[in-house]
Amino acid sequence: MDRSTKFLLLAVIASIAAPLVLFALLWGGSVDEVDLIVHGLIIATILPLIVISMYMWKTGKGAMLIAGYNTSPKAVRDSYDSKALAKFVGKILTITLVIMLVALEMLLLNISTNLFWALLSGSMIFLFASIIYMNTGKRFLKEGAELSKVVISDKDRKRNRAIVLAAIAITAITLVAVFFFAGSGSVSASLEDDGLQVNAPFVDEHIPYDDITAVELRGSFDNGRRVGGFGGSDISSGNFQNDEFGRYVLARFNNVESCIVVHHSGGVLVFNLDTADGTARMHDDLRSRL
């Protein structure tokens, strides 16, 4: 077994072991099933790509996986140092994907939304800068090779242009989708005839007035950590856990400090509205129903 094969085998083993270790840690921390599924999907998508890019970086093999290079005519491919090209692409993809994986975990674990955006933006800037560097200055051409001497048909030019445009479009759509998803969602609360109704992403709580044991308005509130639900830039909602309540349900606007804490027979619900004044009025109206 040669060194490159051993490296690939170790990388595959690591890509299998890492999710299992993460799942064990998350499961031990009472993470919600929804979060486990989301973590699983992200890890199952990104880790194999990291393994492939690390293999390219280590061995210089896999140049045919590079978009644009693999669709070029053979005469064009033969003009490049495929090993050096594969190593460079493997390096930039490994760095980019690792940063993106850390950024997504920051968001899912509700550690820091700002750090998520900083890491995601940094990884995209690094990736695009590396692509520009790779495609300028005749880098990775073999010594003495001149692309101007290689005849490329109009059909190949159009195909390559379409592939590049499609890659740019997919990347842009993905970034826009992540941006809007992280900033989406809302919290709504209403006092029905028979109880309090609160809705938010991953929250649909209806608490009969008779089940409510206490209601308090707090000027500030520490969410603790999210164990299942939604952790966007504007809204935090779903199952959370802190030192005071243990496991509880949260539905709040992040930019509003005050929150209403509802103690009921089924546990604790913490929520607010989009303004501090609206939250205070809801608190007073809810107390008047009890």
C-alpha positions, 0 to 999 in steps of 0.5 A, a space after each residue: 500500500 503506497 503513501 497516497 493510498 494510506 493517506 486516503 484510507 486514514 482520511 476516510 476513517 477520520 471522516 467516518 469517526 469525526 461525525 460519530 464522535 460529534 454525535 456522541 458529544 451532542 447526544 450526551 448534551 441532550 441535543 434535540 433530534 432536529 439538530 442532530 439531523 441538521 448536523 448529520 446532513 451538514 457533516 455528511 455533505 462537507 466532510 467527504 468533500 474535505 477528504 477529497 480535497 485533502 487527498 488532492 492536496 497531499 497527492 496531486 491527484 484528481 485534477 479531473 475533478 476540477 471544473 473547467 480543467 476537466 471539460 477543456 480539450 486534451 490539448 489544453 489539459 496537456 499544457 498544464 502541470 496537473 499535479 501542481 494544479 491539483 495540489 493547489 486546488 486541494 489546498 484552497 478547498 480544504 482550508 475553505 471547507 474547514 472554515 465553512 464547517 466551523 462557521 456552520 457549527 458556530 451557527 447551529 450551536 448558537 455560539 456566535 452569529 457574528 462569528 459565523 458571518 465573519 468566518 463565512 465571509 472570510 472563507 468566500 473571500 479567500 476562495 475567490 481570491 485563490 481562484 483569481 490567483 490561479 487563473 492569472 499570470 499563466 500559473 500552472 502552465 508547463 514550462 514552454 507551454 503557450 495556450 495561444 498555440 492551442 486551438 480551442 473550438 467555439 463549442 468548447 469556449 461556449 461550454 466552458 463559459 457556461 460551466 463557469 457562469 453556472 458555478 458562479 450562479 450556484 455559489 451566489 444562490 447558496 450565499 443568498 439563501 443562507 443570508 435570508 435563512 439566517 435572517 428569516 422568521 418572526 415571533 407572534 403571540 396572542 391571547 386567545 379565549 382559553 389560553 396564550 398562543 405563541 408561534 415562532 420557528 420550531 415553536 407552536 405553544 398553546 398554554 391554557 390560562 389555568 395551566 399558568 402558575 406565574 408570569 414575570 417580565 424581565 429586563 434582560 434574559 440569558 438564553 443559555 444554549 440552543 439544544 434544538 430549533 432556530 438560531 438566526 441573526 434576528 430570531 432565537 426560538 425552539 428548545 434551549 437550556 440554561 442554568 436557571 430553568 434547565 430545558 425550556 422553550 424560547 421564542 424571542 427577537 434577539 435585539 429586544 432585551 426584555 422577555 416574558 417568562 411564563 411558568 406553567 404545568 408543562 415547563 417554562 416558556 420565554 418569549 417577547 415581541 418586536 419592541 420592549 413596549 409591546 412586550 410590556 403591554 403583552 405582559 400586562 394583558 396576560 397577567 390580567 387574564 390570570 
